[in-house]
Amino acid sequence: MRAVIQRVDSASVSVDGIEISHIQKGLLVLLGVEEEDTNTDAEWLSQKICYMRIFSDASHKMNLDVRDVSGEIMVISQFTLHASTKKGNRPSFIKSARAEKAESLYHYFISTLQAHINSEVKKGKFGAMMNVSLINNGPVTILIDSKNKD
């Protein structure tokens, strides 16, 4: 399971020109699910994200997590995070999970995030063509992969 985490001042997602979700200060998480991923990957990744200290304290050092700043979280499914660009010019998505499995783990991941932060996690619409807007704060953008826990 792969996530691109962006610290944002705000973010929103629209489907067919209609905004379906938005957040203020917090984290925008783009989530890619791989065929080999399990609930264990979702649990590890959600905990890592919720407790990651990437918000500034009074001394302007990254010492606070999303809960410390009463931040919100939005999760957007993004199968393209598992693109392989090894051969040719057209990415291969063979490692990405099939839709049924990916959607199940996407919702499980969101529920585990909600348990950690004790508030609603906003989301996009799984499988839909979405327009995501954000104001990246910092900018701070971090890539985490549950298969590479270094």
N, C-alpha and C positions, 0 to 999 in steps of 0.2 A: 504494500500500500504506500503510495507516494502522496505527499502534500506539499504544496507551495503555500507558505503562510506569509501574508502581507499585513503589516501593521498599518491601520488606516484611520483617518479622521472621519471618513464616511464611505459607505459602499451601497450600491443598489443593484438589483437584477430585474430585467424586464424580459417578458416573452410576448411576442407579437405587438410590441410597442406599449405594453401595459406593465407598469411596475408591479412586481409581485412580492418584493421584499426589499427591506433596506435596514442598515444599521448606522449608528454613529460611531464614536471612538471604539476601536476594538480590533478584531482580526478577521480578515477575509481568507478563507481556506479553500484552495482549489484541490480537490481530492480525486486521485486516480486509483482505481481498484484493478489489481492484477488477478489473473486466473488462479494463482496459487495462494492468494490471501485468505485469511480466516478471521474469525472473531477475535482471536488473540492479537492479530495485527492491528485491528481497529481499537482494541482496548489499550495497547501500548502507545499507539499514535495519539489517541485522544488525551491520555494522561500527559504525554510529552508536551503537547500543545498547550494544555490548560496551565501547566506549571512552568512553562518556559518564560524566563525573566527577560522580556524584551521591551518593557515600558520603562521610561525614565523616572527616577526618584527625584527628590528635591535637589540633589547634587548633579543632576543630569547624567547619571549612570544608569545603565540598563539593569535594574535590580527588582523590578516589579513584574508580576504576571498579570494576565488579563483579568483575573478575579480581584486583584489588589486595586485596580483602577476602575472597577465596576464597568469593564468593557463588554461589548457585545461580540458575538461570533456569527459569521455567515459562512455556510458551506455550499460550494458549487461543485457538482460532479464534473469531472473532466478526464475522459478516457484517453485523451491525447498526451497525458503526462507519461504514458508508457510507450510512446512512439519510439520505434527503432529507426535510426537513420543510417545504419551501417552500410546498406547497399543502395545504390541508385539515388534518385532525387525525390522519390515518393516515399513518405514515411510508412512503415508497417506498424500495424496495431495488434499484431498477433498475440502479444503478451497481455493485452487488456482483457479483463474478465467479460464474459458474455453478459448481456443486459440483465438477465434475471438475477444472476449472482451478484453483479455489481450493485444493482439497486438494493438488494437485501443488505449487503454490507454497508452501503452508503447510509441507509436508515439506521442500522445498528450503530455505526460510528457516531451519528448525530445524537442518538439516545445516550451513548456513553459520555459524550461531551456535555450534554445537559445535566447528567448526574454529577459531573465534576464542578460545574459552575452554578448549579441550582437555578438556572433560568433558561428561557427558551432560546434555542439556537435557530437562527433564521436560515433559510435555504432557498435554492433555486428550484427549478422543475426538472426532475431527473429525465434525461433523454431528449429534452427540448432544445431547440436552438435559442440561446439566450444572449442578451446584451448585458455585460457586466460593466458597471462604472465604479470607479474608486478614486479616492484621494489618498495616495500612499503617504504615510507619515514617516519621514526620515530621509530618504526612503529606507525602510527595513523590509527585506524579503528573504525568507529562509526556506530551503528545500530540506525535507525530511523523508527518509525512505525506511520503512519498517524492516526491510531486508538488509539494510546497512546501518546498524546501530552504533557505529563508531562515533 
